[in-house]
Amino acid sequence: MKWLNGYKARIWKVIPLAIMWSIWKLRNEVIFSGRQVGLDDFCDLIKARVAFWVKDHFKGCSYSIQEFIYNLQQIRNMPIS
């Protein structure tokens, strides 16, 4: 699929890693610190992690962390570079 070229393919590769890392970190916080997190907050945390990792990897990305978290449709429609 042509739209999966470039940055979009890399974003899709980052998502499973961000999910697994977030689950691992949250698990440790629940076990060792007794922290409780709602599903919406947990999903936002994963989106933020994806955004931070993508922005760190793609220095030319002009989108903010907030746009990644709250406006994924806009990111999805970003032209392939």
Secondary structure, 3 states (H helix, E strand, C coil): CHHHCCHHHHHHHHHHHHHHHHHHHHHHHHHHHCCCCCHHHHHHHHHHHHHHHHHHHCCCCCCCHHHHHHCHHHHHCCCCC
